[in-house]
Amino acid sequence: MISRVALVTVFLLGAGQPAVSGDVHRFGAVGDGTADDTAAIQRAVDSKAGRIVLPRGVYRLTRPVVVDLDAVGYTSIEGGGVARVVMAGAGPAFRFVGTHFRSADPGGFTDAVWDRQRMPLVDGLAIVGAHAEAVGIEAIGTMQLTITRTHVRGALHGIRLAGNNRNVVITDCHIYENRGVGIYYDDVNLHQSNITGCHISYNAGGGVVSRAGNVRNIHITGCDIESNMSPDTAPTANVLIDSRFSRFGTGEVAITGCTIQHNDNSPGSANIRVLGQSGGVRGPWPTREGHVTITGNVLSDVKVNVHLRGCRGAVLAGNTMWQGYEQNILIESCTAVVVGANVLDRNPRYERVGRARPRNAVVIRDSEDCTITGLHLSGVSPGPGLHVSRSRRVAITGCSILDCDDAGVRLDEVAASRVTGCVIRNDRPDARSTPLIVTGTGELGNFITDNLIVGQPEIAAGAG
């Protein structure tokens, strides 16, 4: 039988919530926004308490808090949604350092990774940059880094992944108004990363950016990614995959179920831009990066909604796009690209008084082995709706290309291609466009048949 004293003791322990051993106040942190809490929080980490808790308050840092995972063991940094860290020095507020510089193959792990380093965690924390070179969180050599319910604002970069990392998860985070990149794959060797359910907005250098490195398996799902560019910065994108300065490049990318938008007043802006052709690892010719899936997204209000250059094996399907001020889709120097049933429509509710009208075109140039099927494209002005040039083996089937100025479909120097089963019409009362224009010579071998058109096509002799 439990005594009255024992019951009272249990009750008090539960109600009183005794201090966690890793509570940073126990190591001298003040949390008033004025005192320098760097040394106190570093002591808490170095104590090997593991669970580092920042109670409600504002914690000012002047240099990075380094989490040396091999030395301190499993570590989480927790703010419970009520703690704010102000990074008043250069570098990351929290730098996680591990020793895993191999792949995610189970045979490549040392015992130290599983015994002391797996799944470092940041949860429920707000980080604000107060220095020109402040960064929110940085990781190198980690396995299973997990960042959840975290807010980063006013820094140079929100989250920076460098060196080598594996199996990164970033979920339910707000990465907002940073001067550089929101989530930055910075010349990193990183396979397997998931970005889910995040708001990534108003980061001037790009939303999710991968440059150089050796990156595979980026999954971006269910996020709101908006206006991650600036008229005052170099051209970037809400999602930018740039492999041009890499020996290995980035591939195996899935961007699904996101709203990705804004802004058209930034030069060279794009919602999704993939730049392939990394250095020739397997021979003298550049490698076209590939295996990219872009599906189920809502994309609008930039110069180019989707820009693929030097890619191989990309699929665009089930997206809705509008307000591509230069193009909705721009495909350059690509092969094996499928553009499926997307809606590219000019909805009058988005017209802006006094602003230039978006062109909304689809442009394919210098490419081969592409399939365009089930595409709904309307209201392109000026220029042709679908313009293919200097390309070969392009199949355009079952598309509706409607009310476009100049031409519905234009093929220039296109070979061994076909346009079949399409509806190509401009039924506006003042329409003066040509439904189909094909230029070239009798050696092109194009096949054009069974389309429903209004108006007289212009097809050069022997071109189709």
C-alpha positions in Angstrom: 0.0 0.0 0.0 1.4 3.4 -1.0 1.8 5.9 1.9 0.3 9.4 1.9 3.9 10.8 1.9 4.8 8.8 -1.2 1.7 10.0 -3.0 2.5 13.6 -2.1 6.0 13.1 -3.3 4.9 11.7 -6.7 2.4 14.5 -7.1 5.0 17.2 -6.4 7.5 15.7 -8.8 5.0 15.6 -11.6 3.6 19.0 -11.0 6.9 20.7 -10.3 8.6 19.5 -13.4 12.1 19.4 -12.0 14.8 21.1 -14.1 16.2 19.1 -17.1 19.9 18.4 -16.6 20.6 20.3 -19.9 18.7 23.4 -19.0 21.0 26.2 -20.1 20.2 28.3 -17.1 22.0 25.7 -14.9 25.1 26.6 -16.9 24.9 30.3 -16.5 22.7 31.4 -19.4 20.6 34.5 -18.7 18.3 34.7 -21.6 17.6 38.5 -21.3 18.7 39.4 -24.9 21.6 41.5 -23.6 24.0 39.1 -21.8 26.3 37.0 -24.0 25.1 33.5 -23.4 27.5 31.8 -25.8 29.8 30.3 -23.2 26.9 29.1 -21.0 25.2 27.3 -23.9 28.5 25.8 -25.0 29.1 24.5 -21.5 25.6 22.9 -21.5 26.4 21.2 -24.8 29.9 20.1 -23.6 28.4 18.7 -20.4 27.1 15.7 -22.5 23.6 16.3 -21.0 22.3 15.4 -24.4 18.9 17.2 -24.2 19.8 20.9 -24.3 16.8 23.0 -23.3 16.4 26.7 -23.7 13.5 28.0 -21.6 11.5 31.0 -22.5 13.8 33.9 -23.2 16.2 35.7 -25.7 19.7 34.2 -25.9 22.4 36.3 -27.4 25.3 34.5 -29.1 28.5 36.1 -30.4 30.2 33.0 -31.9 28.9 29.6 -33.0 27.9 27.0 -30.5 29.6 23.9 -31.8 28.0 20.5 -31.2 30.9 18.0 -31.6 28.8 14.9 -31.8 31.6 12.4 -31.4 32.7 14.1 -28.2 29.4 14.9 -26.6 27.1 12.2 -27.9 23.5 12.3 -28.9 22.3 15.9 -28.7 19.1 17.9 -29.2 18.6 21.6 -29.0 15.1 22.4 -27.8 13.3 25.7 -27.5 9.7 24.6 -27.0 8.6 27.4 -29.3 9.3 30.0 -26.7 13.1 30.5 -27.0 14.7 32.9 -29.4 18.4 32.9 -30.2 20.0 36.1 -31.6 23.2 35.4 -33.5 25.2 38.5 -33.1 28.5 37.0 -34.5 29.7 35.6 -37.8 28.9 32.0 -38.7 26.1 29.7 -37.6 24.3 29.9 -34.3 24.6 26.1 -34.0 27.2 24.1 -35.9 26.7 20.3 -35.8 29.9 18.4 -36.6 30.0 14.7 -37.0 32.5 12.2 -38.4 30.4 10.4 -41.0 32.0 11.1 -44.4 30.7 8.1 -46.3 27.5 7.0 -47.9 24.3 5.8 -46.2 25.1 2.2 -46.9 25.0 0.3 -43.6 28.4 -1.2 -44.3 30.1 2.2 -44.3 29.3 3.3 -40.7 31.7 3.2 -37.7 30.3 2.2 -34.4 30.8 5.8 -33.2 28.1 7.1 -35.5 25.4 4.9 -34.1 26.8 5.0 -30.5 27.1 8.8 -30.2 26.1 10.8 -33.3 22.9 9.6 -34.9 20.0 12.0 -35.4 21.1 15.3 -33.9 17.9 17.4 -33.4 16.8 21.0 -33.4 13.2 21.6 -32.4 11.0 24.5 -31.4 13.6 27.2 -31.7 13.7 30.7 -33.3 17.0 32.0 -34.6 17.4 35.6 -35.7 20.5 36.9 -37.4 22.1 40.1 -36.0 25.3 40.0 -38.0 26.0 40.3 -41.7 27.5 36.8 -41.8 25.2 35.1 -39.3 23.8 31.8 -40.3 21.0 29.9 -38.6 22.1 26.2 -38.5 25.1 24.5 -40.2 25.9 20.8 -40.4 28.9 18.9 -41.6 29.6 15.1 -41.3 26.2 14.3 -39.8 23.9 11.4 -40.1 20.1 11.9 -39.8 20.2 15.6 -38.9 16.6 16.5 -38.1 15.3 20.1 -37.9 11.7 20.6 -36.9 9.4 23.5 -35.9 12.3 25.9 -36.2 12.2 29.6 -37.4 15.2 31.4 -38.9 15.0 35.0 -40.0 17.4 37.9 -40.8 20.5 35.7 -41.3 22.7 35.3 -44.3 21.5 31.7 -44.8 18.8 29.9 -42.9 20.2 26.3 -43.0 23.5 25.5 -44.5 24.5 21.9 -45.4 28.3 21.5 -46.1 31.0 18.9 -46.5 29.2 15.5 -46.1 25.8 14.8 -44.6 23.3 11.9 -45.0 19.6 11.5 -44.4 18.6 15.0 -43.6 15.0 15.8 -42.5 13.7 19.4 -42.4 10.0 19.7 -41.6 7.4 22.2 -40.3 9.9 25.0 -40.4 9.7 28.7 -41.2 12.7 30.0 -43.1 11.9 33.6 -43.7 13.5 36.9 -45.0 17.2 35.9 -45.0 19.7 37.8 -47.1 21.1 34.7 -48.8 19.6 31.2 -49.3 16.8 29.6 -47.2 18.0 26.0 -47.3 21.5 25.8 -48.9 23.1 22.6 -50.2 26.5 24.3 -50.4 28.9 22.1 -52.4 27.9 19.2 -50.2 28.0 15.5 -50.6 24.5 14.7 -49.5 22.2 11.8 -50.4 18.7 11.4 -49.0 17.1 14.7 -47.8 13.5 15.5 -47.2 12.0 19.0 -46.9 8.4 18.8 -45.9 5.6 21.2 -44.8 7.8 24.3 -44.6 7.3 27.9 -45.4 10.4 29.2 -47.2 9.9 32.8 -48.2 11.6 36.1 -48.9 15.2 34.7 -48.9 17.0 37.0 -51.4 19.5 34.3 -52.7 16.9 31.6 -53.4 14.6 29.3 -51.4 16.1 25.8 -51.7 19.4 26.0 -53.5 21.9 23.2 -54.4 25.2 24.3 -55.9 28.0 22.1 -57.0 28.5 19.1 -54.7 27.3 15.5 -55.1 23.6 15.6 -54.3 21.0 12.9 -54.8 17.4 12.4 -53.6 16.1 15.8 -52.7 12.4 15.6 -51.9 10.5 18.8 -51.5 6.9 18.1 -50.6 3.9 20.1 -49.4 5.8 23.4 -48.9 4.9 27.0 -49.6 8.0 28.6 -51.3 7.6 32.2 -52.3 9.5 35.3 -53.4 13.0 33.9 -52.7 14.7 36.5 -54.9 15.4 40.2 -55.1 15.7 42.8 -57.9 19.1 43.7 -56.3 20.6 40.2 -56.4 21.9 37.8 -59.1 19.2 35.7 -60.9 18.1 32.8 -58.7 15.0 30.7 -58.2 12.6 29.6 -55.5 14.1 26.1 -56.1 17.5 26.2 -57.9 19.5 23.1 -58.7 22.8 24.3 -60.2 25.3 21.6 -61.2 27.4 23.6 -63.6 30.5 23.8 -61.3 30.3 20.2 -60.0 32.0 17.0 -61.0 29.0 15.0 -59.9 26.0 17.2 -60.0 22.5 16.9 -58.5 19.9 14.4 -59.5 17.0 12.3 -58.4 14.9 15.3 -57.4 11.1 15.3 -56.6 9.2 18.5 -56.2 5.6 17.7 -55.4 2.5 19.3 -54.0 4.0 22.8 -53.4 2.8 26.3 -54.0 5.8 28.1 -55.6 5.4 31.7 -56.5 6.8 35.3 -57.0 8.3 37.6 -58.0 8.3 38.8 -61.6 10.2 42.0 -61.0 13.5 40.2 -60.2 15.7 39.7 -63.3 16.1 36.1 -64.3 13.6 34.9 -61.7 12.2 31.4 -61.8 10.1 29.2 -59.7 12.0 26.0 -60.5 15.3 26.1 -62.3 17.5 23.1 -63.0 20.9 23.7 -64.6 22.6 20.5 -65.5 25.8 19.6 -67.5 28.2 19.1 -64.7 31.8 18.2 -65.5 32.4 15.0 -67.5 33.0 12.4 -64.9 32.5 9.5 -67.2 34.0 10.9 -70.3 35.0 14.1 -72.1 31.4 15.4 -72.5 29.3 17.2 -69.9 26.8 15.1 -68.0 23.1 16.0 -68.2 21.6 15.9 -64.7 18.4 14.0 -64.5 15.6 12.1 -62.9 13.7 15.1 -61.9 9.9 14.9 -61.2 7.9 18.1 -60.9 4.2 17.3 -60.2 1.1 18.6 -58.5 2.5 22.1 -57.9 1.0 25.6 -58.2 3.4 27.9 -60.0 3.1 31.6 -60.9 4.4 35.1 -61.1 8.1 34.9 -62.2 10.0 35.4 -65.4 10.0 31.6 -66.0 7.9 29.1 -64.1 10.0 26.0 -64.9 13.4 26.3 -66.6 15.4 23.1 -67.5 18.8 23.4 -69.1 21.1 20.5 -69.7 18.8 17.9 -68.1 18.0 14.3 -68.9 15.0 12.4 -67.7 12.6 15.1 -66.4 8.8 14.9 -65.9 6.4 17.8 -65.6 2.9 16.7 -65.0 -0.2 17.7 -63.1 0.9 21.3 -62.4 -0.9 24.5 -62.9 1.0 27.5 -64.1 0.3 31.1 -65.0 2.1 34.5 -65.1 5.3 33.2 -66.6 6.3 36.7 -67.8 8.8 35.3 -70.3 7.9 31.6 -70.4 5.8 29.2 -68.5 8.2 26.4 -69.4 11.6 26.8 -71.0 13.6 23.7 -72.0 17.1 24.1 -73.4 19.7 21.5 -74.4 17.7 18.7 -72.8 16.9 15.1 -73.6 14.2 12.6 -72.5 11.8 15.3 -71.1 8.1 14.6 -70.7 5.7 17.5 -70.3 2.3 15.9 -69.5 -1.1 17.2 -68.6 -0.4 20.6 -67.1 -2.8 23.6 -67.1 -1.2 26.8 -68.4 -4.0 29.2 -68.5 -4.4 33.0 -68.5 -7.0 33.6 -65.8 -8.4 37.2 -66.0 -8.6 37.6 -62.3 -4.8 37.8 -62.2 -4.4 40.6 -64.8 -2.8 43.7 -63.4 -3.7 47.2 -64.6 -0.6 49.0 -65.8 1.6 46.0 -65.9 3.0 44.1 -68.8 1.0 41.0 -69.7 2.8 37.7 -69.1 3.7 35.8 -72.3 3.1 32.3 -70.7 4.7 30.5 -73.6 6.3 27.0 -73.8 9.7 27.1 -75.5 11.9 24.1 -76.4 15.2 24.6 -78.1 18.3 22.6 -78.9 16.7 19.5 -77.4 15.9 15.9 -78.4 13.6 13.0 -77.5 10.9 15.1 -75.8 7.2 14.2 -75.4 4.5 16.9 -75.0 1.2 15.3 -74.3 -2.2 16.4 -72.9 -0.9 20.0 -72.3 -3.6 22.7 -72.0 -2.1 26.0 -73.1 -4.1 29.2 -73.7 -3.8 32.9 -74.1 -0.1 33.2 -75.0 0.8 36.7 -76.2 2.9 37.8 -77.9 4.6 35.0 -79.9 3.6 31.4 -80.5 2.1 29.3 -77.8 4.4 26.3 -78.2 7.7 27.1 -79.9 10.1 24.3 -80.7 13.4 25.1 -82.5 16.6 23.3 -83.5 15.3 20.1 -82.0 14.6 16.5 -83.1 12.4 13.5 -82.2 9.8 15.6 -80.4 6.3 14.2 -80.1 3.4 16.7 -79.6 0.2 14.8 -79.1 -3.3 15.4 -77.6 -2.7 19.0 -76.6 -5.1 21.9 -76.5 -3.4 25.1 -77.6 -5.9 27.9 -77.6 -6.3 31.6 -78.3 -2.5 32.3 -78.8 -1.3 35.2 -80.8 1.1 34.9 -83.8 0.8 31.0 -83.9 -0.5 28.2 -81.8 2.5 25.9 -82.6 5.7 26.9 -84.4 8.4 24.4 -85.4 11.7 25.9 -86.6 14.5 23.5 -87.9 12.8 20.6 -86.1 13.4 17.1 -87.4 11.9 13.6 -87.1 9.0 15.0 -85.0 5.2 14.8 -85.0 2.2 16.9 -84.2 -0.9 14.8 -83.9 -4.3 14.8 -82.3 -4.1 18.4 -81.1 -6.7 21.1 -80.9 -5.1 24.3 -82.2 -7.5 27.2 -82.4 -7.8 30.9 -81.9 -11.5 31.7 -81.7 -11.3 35.3 -80.5 -13.2 37.8 -82.7 -10.1 39.8 -83.6 -7.8 36.8 -84.0 -5.1 37.1 -86.8 -2.9 34.3 -85.8 -1.7 31.2 -87.7 -2.5 27.9 -86.1 0.6 26.1 -87.2 3.9 27.2 -88.7 6.7 24.8 -89.8 9.9 26.0 -91.3 12.8 24.0 -92.7 13.7 21.8 -95.6 12.5 18.5 -97.1 15.0 16.6 -95.1 13.4 17.1 -91.7 10.9 14.2 -91.9 8.2 15.6 -89.6 4.7 14.1 -89.5 1.7 16.4 -88.9 -1.8 14.9 -89.0 -5.2 14.6 -87.5 -5.2 18.0 -85.8 -8.3 20.2 -85.4 -7.2 23.7 -86.4 -8.8 27.0 -87.4 -7.1 29.0 -90.2 -4.5 28.1 -92.8 -1.3 26.5 -91.6 2.1 27.6 -93.0 4.3 24.6 -93.7 7.4 25.0 -95.8 7.6 22.6 -98.7 8.8 19.2 -97.5 9.1 20.4 -93.9 6.1 18.4 -92.6 
